[in-house]
């Protein structure tokens, strides 16, 4: 078989192998991400408690977390069968007025808990933040006891619903001790949320 | 290169002129019988004829001295000389080079060309071509074979880029195995240099990609404009139509016509506030409170300007809402672009907008009406 024929056969074989490789790669890419939620997920910015985090339109610092069995608001006591988890935070906007309308707690089983609508909330619901003016306050979440016994992550975003394809601040707290959880659940004293105040 | 024998070689040596030896007289040899078609030979030569040896004559093909020339032509064959052998041509008795007519054999008819342009006997050989009997340089045809397509026939000049017969293929752009663009080296198979073969004598190379496609490149811009133009209004609306990007400005403190009315900024300064109990309303030291006094001149209550937003802009381009929640508890009016209910209907009215900033200097006020975007009124305080 002449060299010319051999080269032609080789060219065809190379083209066939390349085509098969491209088809295989395309099939893998197509099957790599198979959900709309995954494709439009937010860009999480992980941070530690006390660390100032810069999202796309705001800057936030999650300061501390405490628990309670009862929250007093507008003269009424709001008792829970689970645990009130109260998160203290500080935030400001960057370039133009904005608000942190998305405040969600995630436990170590992946369950999500929105800020409670039973009490007035400092930031959730769209309180506008002015550039350079830092506002500090607390947000309350009502969660089951087993959620309070694991690692908890506070997630903050601008959009009212899930901030798809936008930045999302995620601050994870170490799991509280069983004694702490017990104390939260059995504390008869009603907690009062810190209302938002302008900080220097 | 083998040198043909000098004329006379093959002839039997003749004694020097001053030789004392008696010439040997021998019986004349009978001449060889001529082959069919060969010229008839005449009588044996006389001894000591000029230039010829005694007692013998040359081998076949040449007319013996004293013999009449061949019937077809003098001295043998057309083109061959009567005396002396041209350089490169075979000596008597030697076979002729391939393609050339051997002495004694009939030359090609005058109407028949020599193979591949090779010269007739006696003509000069073109530069670069081999002498008869020499090997033909690689790729070039031997006499009688056709010249490869695109190559010059013998006698024609070699086109630029081609190596002359016998010369090595130059390096560089004409590296061994690679032909100049559009050319093919002699004998190169199509798979090695599958380029179009240029006609003999061609000196121009194929135009490059830019020269062949300049017209298409020029057409890109107008075609792009034609593709975008029909949807330009939608593009403009989608990308910038809802954001205030086009200011409508006037001189410092002067009226600006916008959204069916006129508005101007009469004052912009830091302010100290009190709460509803008359006590000072304070904020941290690095937070400033600004107040802007605006005057509106609007005819009727249906102008679009009535539904405006009042925004403060600082020296860094950051913007601030009027009457933010940070001023909750301060004794301030709610700023609005609507005419006060109890005020006069046919005169200008004013309003005061209060802002909170963090360690920055205020520069001016924006009045934004949603239906007017991207246009907005840009107001600066009087000097």
Interface residues (C-beta under 8 A of the other chain):
Chain A: X3 X4 X7 X92 X95 X96 X97 X127 X128 X130 X131 X132 X133 X134 X135 X196 X198 X199 X200
Chain B: X189 X191 X283 X284 X285 X286 X287 X314 X317 X318 X319 X320 X321 X324 X325 X326 X355 X356 X357 X358 X359 X360
